[in-house]
């Protein structure tokens, strides 16, 4: 049971880390198009 408990705890920590990275990536990706849109327009012209 201790091995199972540690495995579950590690899985929860890894899942939390992935959730944080996904949230951070989502926020950065949401902010990137607004910044890169003018650059794309200038490149297209």
N, CA, C and O atoms as a CHARMM CRD file, in Angstrom:
* protein
*
  180
    1    1 UNK  N      0.83700  -1.20400   0.00000 PROA 1      0.00000
    2    1 UNK  CA     0.00000   0.00000   0.00000 PROA 1      0.00000
    3    1 UNK  C      0.87300   1.25500   0.00000 PROA 1      0.00000
    4    1 UNK  O      0.49100   2.27200  -0.57900 PROA 1      0.00000
    5    2 UNK  N      2.04000   1.19400   0.64300 PROA 2      0.00000
    6    2 UNK  CA     2.89100   2.38800   0.66800 PROA 2      0.00000
    7    2 UNK  C      3.39900   2.70300  -0.73900 PROA 2      0.00000
    8    2 UNK  O      3.47200   3.87000  -1.12600 PROA 2      0.00000
    9    3 UNK  N      3.75000   1.66900  -1.50200 PROA 3      0.00000
   10    3 UNK  CA     4.21800   1.90000  -2.86900 PROA 3      0.00000
   11    3 UNK  C      3.08400   2.48800  -3.70100 PROA 3      0.00000
   12    3 UNK  O      3.29800   3.40000  -4.49900 PROA 3      0.00000
   13    4 UNK  N      1.88600   1.96400  -3.51100 PROA 4      0.00000
   14    4 UNK  CA     0.73900   2.49200  -4.25200 PROA 4      0.00000
   15    4 UNK  C      0.47300   3.93500  -3.83600 PROA 4      0.00000
   16    4 UNK  O      0.16400   4.77800  -4.67800 PROA 4      0.00000
   17    5 UNK  N      0.59100   4.22000  -2.54400 PROA 5      0.00000
   18    5 UNK  CA     0.36200   5.58800  -2.06700 PROA 5      0.00000
   19    5 UNK  C      1.37200   6.56500  -2.64600 PROA 5      0.00000
   20    5 UNK  O      1.01600   7.66500  -3.06900 PROA 5      0.00000
   21    6 UNK  N      2.64600   6.14900  -2.66100 PROA 6      0.00000
   22    6 UNK  CA     3.67200   7.03300  -3.21700 PROA 6      0.00000
   23    6 UNK  C      3.46600   7.21100  -4.71500 PROA 6      0.00000
   24    6 UNK  O      3.67800   8.30200  -5.24400 PROA 6      0.00000
   25    7 UNK  N      3.05600   6.14900  -5.40200 PROA 7      0.00000
   26    7 UNK  CA     2.80000   6.25000  -6.84300 PROA 7      0.00000
   27    7 UNK  C      1.66400   7.23000  -7.11100 PROA 7      0.00000
   28    7 UNK  O      1.73800   8.04200  -8.03200 PROA 7      0.00000
   29    8 UNK  N      0.60900   7.14700  -6.29600 PROA 8      0.00000
   30    8 UNK  CA    -0.52700   8.06000  -6.46500 PROA 8      0.00000
   31    8 UNK  C     -0.09300   9.49200  -6.15500 PROA 8      0.00000
   32    8 UNK  O     -0.48700  10.42900  -6.84800 PROA 8      0.00000
   33    9 UNK  N      0.71800   9.65400  -5.11300 PROA 9      0.00000
   34    9 UNK  CA     1.18400  10.99300  -4.76500 PROA 9      0.00000
   35    9 UNK  C      2.04900  11.56600  -5.87900 PROA 9      0.00000
   36    9 UNK  O      1.91000  12.73700  -6.23000 PROA 9      0.00000
   37   10 UNK  N      2.94200  10.75100  -6.43800 PROA 10     0.00000
   38   10 UNK  CA     3.78800  11.22100  -7.53600 PROA 10     0.00000
   39   10 UNK  C      2.93400  11.55900  -8.75000 PROA 10     0.00000
   40   10 UNK  O      3.16700  12.56800  -9.41600 PROA 10     0.00000
   41   11 UNK  N      1.94100  10.71300  -9.03900 PROA 11     0.00000
   42   11 UNK  CA     1.06800  10.97100 -10.18300 PROA 11     0.00000
   43   11 UNK  C      0.31000  12.28100  -9.98000 PROA 11     0.00000
   44   11 UNK  O      0.12200  13.04800 -10.92500 PROA 11     0.00000
   45   12 UNK  N     -0.12700  12.53500  -8.74100 PROA 12     0.00000
   46   12 UNK  CA    -0.85600  13.77400  -8.45900 PROA 12     0.00000
   47   12 UNK  C      0.06900  14.97700  -8.63700 PROA 12     0.00000
   48   12 UNK  O     -0.34900  16.00700  -9.16600 PROA 12     0.00000
   49   13 UNK  N      1.31700  14.85400  -8.20000 PROA 13     0.00000
   50   13 UNK  CA     2.26400  15.96000  -8.35800 PROA 13     0.00000
   51   13 UNK  C      2.54500  16.22000  -9.82800 PROA 13     0.00000
   52   13 UNK  O      2.57100  17.36900 -10.26900 PROA 13     0.00000
   53   14 UNK  N      2.75900  15.13600 -10.59400 PROA 14     0.00000
   54   14 UNK  CA     3.03100  15.29500 -12.02600 PROA 14     0.00000
   55   14 UNK  C      1.81700  15.90000 -12.71900 PROA 14     0.00000
   56   14 UNK  O      1.95300  16.77500 -13.57300 PROA 14     0.00000
   57   15 UNK  N      0.62200  15.42600 -12.34500 PROA 15     0.00000
   58   15 UNK  CA    -0.59800  15.96300 -12.94800 PROA 15     0.00000
   59   15 UNK  C     -0.73900  17.44100 -12.61600 PROA 15     0.00000
   60   15 UNK  O     -1.12300  18.23100 -13.47800 PROA 15     0.00000
   61   16 UNK  N     -0.43700  17.82200 -11.39100 PROA 16     0.00000
   62   16 UNK  CA    -0.51300  19.23200 -11.01000 PROA 16     0.00000
   63   16 UNK  C      0.48900  20.06300 -11.79000 PROA 16     0.00000
   64   16 UNK  O      0.17900  21.18000 -12.20600 PROA 16     0.00000
   65   17 UNK  N      1.69700  19.52500 -11.99400 PROA 17     0.00000
   66   17 UNK  CA     2.70700  20.26000 -12.75300 PROA 17     0.00000
   67   17 UNK  C      2.25700  20.43500 -14.19400 PROA 17     0.00000
   68   17 UNK  O      2.40900  21.51400 -14.76700 PROA 17     0.00000
   69   18 UNK  N      1.69800  19.36800 -14.78900 PROA 18     0.00000
   70   18 UNK  CA     1.21400  19.47300 -16.15900 PROA 18     0.00000
   71   18 UNK  C      0.06400  20.47000 -16.25200 PROA 18     0.00000
   72   18 UNK  O     -0.02100  21.24000 -17.20900 PROA 18     0.00000
   73   19 UNK  N     -0.82300  20.45200 -15.25300 PROA 19     0.00000
   74   19 UNK  CA    -1.94600  21.39000 -15.26200 PROA 19     0.00000
   75   19 UNK  C     -1.42800  22.82000 -15.21200 PROA 19     0.00000
   76   19 UNK  O     -1.94400  23.69200 -15.91100 PROA 19     0.00000
   77   20 UNK  N     -0.40900  23.06700 -14.38600 PROA 20     0.00000
   78   20 UNK  CA     0.14900  24.42500 -14.29200 PROA 20     0.00000
   79   20 UNK  C      0.77300  24.83400 -15.62200 PROA 20     0.00000
   80   20 UNK  O      0.57300  25.95700 -16.08500 PROA 20     0.00000
   81   21 UNK  N      1.52800  23.92500 -16.23800 PROA 21     0.00000
   82   21 UNK  CA     2.17400  24.26100 -17.50700 PROA 21     0.00000
   83   21 UNK  C      1.13200  24.48200 -18.59200 PROA 21     0.00000
   84   21 UNK  O      1.27900  25.38200 -19.41900 PROA 21     0.00000
   85   22 UNK  N      0.07800  23.66600 -18.59900 PROA 22     0.00000
   86   22 UNK  CA    -0.97700  23.82100 -19.60100 PROA 22     0.00000
   87   22 UNK  C     -1.67700  25.16600 -19.42200 PROA 22     0.00000
   88   22 UNK  O     -1.98300  25.85200 -20.39800 PROA 22     0.00000
   89   23 UNK  N     -1.92900  25.54100 -18.15000 PROA 23     0.00000
   90   23 UNK  CA    -2.58500  26.82800 -17.89000 PROA 23     0.00000
   91   23 UNK  C     -1.67700  27.97200 -18.33700 PROA 23     0.00000
   92   23 UNK  O     -2.13300  28.92800 -18.96500 PROA 23     0.00000
   93   24 UNK  N     -0.39100  27.86800 -18.00900 PROA 24     0.00000
   94   24 UNK  CA     0.55200  28.93100 -18.39600 PROA 24     0.00000
   95   24 UNK  C      0.66100  29.00400 -19.91500 PROA 24     0.00000
   96   24 UNK  O      0.67200  30.09500 -20.48600 PROA 24     0.00000
   97   25 UNK  N      0.74100  27.83500 -20.57900 PROA 25     0.00000
   98   25 UNK  CA     0.82200  27.82900 -22.04000 PROA 25     0.00000
   99   25 UNK  C     -0.44600  28.39900 -22.64400 PROA 25     0.00000
  100   25 UNK  O     -0.38700  29.13800 -23.62600 PROA 25     0.00000
  101   26 UNK  N     -1.59100  28.06400 -22.06700 PROA 26     0.00000
  102   26 UNK  CA    -2.85900  28.59500 -22.57000 PROA 26     0.00000
  103   26 UNK  C     -2.90500  30.10000 -22.45700 PROA 26     0.00000
  104   26 UNK  O     -3.38400  30.77900 -23.36500 PROA 26     0.00000
  105   27 UNK  N     -2.40900  30.63300 -21.34400 PROA 27     0.00000
  106   27 UNK  CA    -2.41700  32.08900 -21.16100 PROA 27     0.00000
  107   27 UNK  C     -1.45500  32.75200 -22.13700 PROA 27     0.00000
  108   27 UNK  O     -1.77800  33.78500 -22.72200 PROA 27     0.00000
  109   28 UNK  N     -0.27600  32.16500 -22.31600 PROA 28     0.00000
  110   28 UNK  CA     0.70300  32.75400 -23.22200 PROA 28     0.00000
  111   28 UNK  C      0.20400  32.66000 -24.66300 PROA 28     0.00000
  112   28 UNK  O      0.37700  33.60500 -25.43300 PROA 28     0.00000
  113   29 UNK  N     -0.41400  31.53600 -25.04100 PROA 29     0.00000
  114   29 UNK  CA    -0.92600  31.39300 -26.40200 PROA 29     0.00000
  115   29 UNK  C     -2.08500  32.35900 -26.63200 PROA 29     0.00000
  116   29 UNK  O     -2.26800  32.85000 -27.74600 PROA 29     0.00000
  117   30 UNK  N     -2.86200  32.63400 -25.59800 PROA 30     0.00000
  118   30 UNK  CA    -3.96900  33.57800 -25.73100 PROA 30     0.00000
  119   30 UNK  C     -3.43500  34.99200 -25.92200 PROA 30     0.00000
  120   30 UNK  O     -4.06700  35.80600 -26.59500 PROA 30     0.00000
  121   31 UNK  N     -2.27800  35.29100 -25.33600 PROA 31     0.00000
  122   31 UNK  CA    -1.71100  36.62200 -25.45400 PROA 31     0.00000
  123   31 UNK  C     -0.83700  36.79700 -26.68900 PROA 31     0.00000
  124   31 UNK  O     -0.58300  37.92700 -27.10800 PROA 31     0.00000
  125   32 UNK  N     -0.37300  35.70000 -27.27900 PROA 32     0.00000
  126   32 UNK  CA     0.53500  35.80700 -28.42600 PROA 32     0.00000
  127   32 UNK  C     -0.14700  36.31100 -29.69900 PROA 32     0.00000
  128   32 UNK  O      0.40600  37.19700 -30.35000 PROA 32     0.00000
  129   33 UNK  N     -1.31300  35.79700 -30.09100 PROA 33     0.00000
  130   33 UNK  CA    -1.90600  36.24700 -31.36400 PROA 33     0.00000
  131   33 UNK  C     -2.08700  37.76100 -31.43800 PROA 33     0.00000
  132   33 UNK  O     -1.87500  38.35100 -32.49700 PROA 33     0.00000
  133   34 UNK  N     -2.47200  38.39700 -30.34100 PROA 34     0.00000
  134   34 UNK  CA    -2.67500  39.84400 -30.35000 PROA 34     0.00000
  135   34 UNK  C     -1.34100  40.55700 -30.61400 PROA 34     0.00000
  136   34 UNK  O     -1.31600  41.60800 -31.25400 PROA 34     0.00000
  137   35 UNK  N     -0.24400  39.99100 -30.12400 PROA 35     0.00000
  138   35 UNK  CA     1.06500  40.62900 -30.31700 PROA 35     0.00000
  139   35 UNK  C      1.62700  40.31100 -31.69600 PROA 35     0.00000
  140   35 UNK  O      2.27600  41.16000 -32.30500 PROA 35     0.00000
  141   36 UNK  N      1.39000  39.10200 -32.19700 PROA 36     0.00000
  142   36 UNK  CA     1.99000  38.69100 -33.47100 PROA 36     0.00000
  143   36 UNK  C      1.12400  39.09200 -34.65500 PROA 36     0.00000
  144   36 UNK  O      1.60600  39.07800 -35.78800 PROA 36     0.00000
  145   37 UNK  N     -0.13500  39.44800 -34.43500 PROA 37     0.00000
  146   37 UNK  CA    -1.01900  39.81100 -35.54400 PROA 37     0.00000
  147   37 UNK  C     -0.48100  41.01700 -36.31700 PROA 37     0.00000
  148   37 UNK  O     -0.42200  40.96100 -37.54500 PROA 37     0.00000
  149   38 UNK  N     -0.08400  42.11400 -35.64200 PROA 38     0.00000
  150   38 UNK  CA     0.45800  43.25400 -36.40500 PROA 38     0.00000
  151   38 UNK  C      1.71400  42.87800 -37.18500 PROA 38     0.00000
  152   38 UNK  O      1.92300  43.36800 -38.29500 PROA 38     0.00000
  153   39 UNK  N      2.55000  42.01300 -36.61400 PROA 39     0.00000
  154   39 UNK  CA     3.76200  41.59900 -37.31200 PROA 39     0.00000
  155   39 UNK  C      3.39000  40.82800 -38.57200 PROA 39     0.00000
  156   39 UNK  O      4.01300  41.01900 -39.61700 PROA 39     0.00000
  157   40 UNK  N      2.39200  39.96800 -38.48900 PROA 40     0.00000
  158   40 UNK  CA     1.98000  39.20200 -39.66100 PROA 40     0.00000
  159   40 UNK  C      1.40800  40.14200 -40.72200 PROA 40     0.00000
  160   40 UNK  O      1.63900  39.94400 -41.91500 PROA 40     0.00000
  161   41 UNK  N      0.66500  41.15900 -40.29600 PROA 41     0.00000
  162   41 UNK  CA     0.10000  42.09800 -41.26500 PROA 41     0.00000
  163   41 UNK  C      1.21300  42.86600 -41.98300 PROA 41     0.00000
  164   41 UNK  O      1.14200  43.08700 -43.19200 PROA 41     0.00000
  165   42 UNK  N      2.23800  43.27100 -41.23000 PROA 42     0.00000
  166   42 UNK  CA     3.33100  44.01500 -41.85400 PROA 42     0.00000
  167   42 UNK  C      4.11400  43.09600 -42.79200 PROA 42     0.00000
  168   42 UNK  O      4.58400  43.54400 -43.83700 PROA 42     0.00000
  169   43 UNK  N      4.26100  41.81900 -42.43500 PROA 43     0.00000
  170   43 UNK  CA     4.98000  40.88700 -43.29700 PROA 43     0.00000
  171   43 UNK  C      4.18500  40.61300 -44.56500 PROA 43     0.00000
  172   43 UNK  O      4.76600  40.47900 -45.64200 PROA 43     0.00000
  173   44 UNK  N      2.86600  40.52800 -44.45100 PROA 44     0.00000
  174   44 UNK  CA     2.03900  40.25700 -45.63400 PROA 44     0.00000
  175   44 UNK  C      2.06300  41.43400 -46.60000 PROA 44     0.00000
  176   44 UNK  O      2.04700  41.23700 -47.81500 PROA 44     0.00000
  177   45 UNK  N      2.10000  42.65300 -46.07700 PROA 45     0.00000
  178   45 UNK  CA     2.12200  43.82900 -46.95300 PROA 45     0.00000
  179   45 UNK  C      3.48500  43.93400 -47.65000 PROA 45     0.00000
  180   45 UNK  O      3.70900  44.85800 -48.43200 PROA 45     0.00000
